[in-house]
Amino acid sequence: MTLLVTSAAGANGAGYGKILAFADDGKLIDVFGGDPRIADPRGLAIEPVDGLLFVNSGSNQILALDRNGEIVRASEAVDGLNPGGGNFGPDGRYYVGLRGERTIMAFARELDRAGETILPPQVVPFPRGFAFGHDGRLFLASGIGPGGEGDNTILAFDSDHRMLPSWKVTDPELSPLDLAIAPSGNIVVSSEHPFGAENAVTTIREYDHADGRLVRVLVAKYGVRFRKPRGLRFGPHGRLYCVAEDEVVAFDFETGDCLGAVARLPDLNGQAVIFFP
């Protein structure tokens, strides 16, 4: 399996603006997918039926790539889409966080029709990652935006997309940047607190799926800088991967141990990470 990372560009991080592929030894292989429609890519997800790689492009499109990096499906360009992260939902649709509208939109996996907004616009001040739990609940991280607007919390919604006020995170050291669901069903986030501060504390934080209680905090070590942590994904062998500034860091999720940087590249400015067969 190949490790893929989206690297931000321009105002989003002055990185490469491409999907980058890394070998097992952490060396850069090449750009994955040379189509110009892949511009300032953000979220990544693997479509479970045909095994295609879905990518959210800064060109305001959703694109589906095959194993050769060729685009085989593409949505229409949606004015103002400004997509962030992406995940497939229990209904088989592809869900996308909208950074401008501060909500989530769902697309048919065929990408042949307009998307549907599933939460109200401005449902959070600034979305910072979301995922569906094993029971169909939707968990949405609300963080701080580039302009300093926002809050630091995680919201839960039932299968009908109604907010669940009984599920509550109380963690003054949380400032989420992405969210994933652990094999246990618990909620895991990357965090930089205070967001954007030179001396920010960067961690991985795990919350109980039943009530939002903080379970544990994972910290980086072994010479890892772990600055500006962003995208989270679980990979092979029960490991959790987080892309950060200039590196991709791995954790043994069962033990909580940091395994060090599995890939390094100056100016990486990664946004999302995934393993693609």
Buried (B, 14 or more C-beta within 10 A) or exposed (E): EBBBBBBBBEEBBEBBBBBBBBEEEBEBEEBBBEBEBBBBBBBBBBBEEEEBBBBBBBBBBBBBBBEEBEBEBBBBEBEEBBBBBBBBBEEEBBBBBBBEBBBBBBBBBEBEEEBEEBBEEEBBBBBBBBBBBEEEBBBBBBBBBEEEEBEBBBBBBEBEEEBBEEBBBEBEEBBBBBBBBBEBEBBBBBBBBEBEEEEBBBBBBBBBBEEBBBBEBBBBEEEBBBBBBBBBBBBEEEBBBBBBBBBBBBBBBEEBBBBBBBBBBEEBBBBBBBBBE
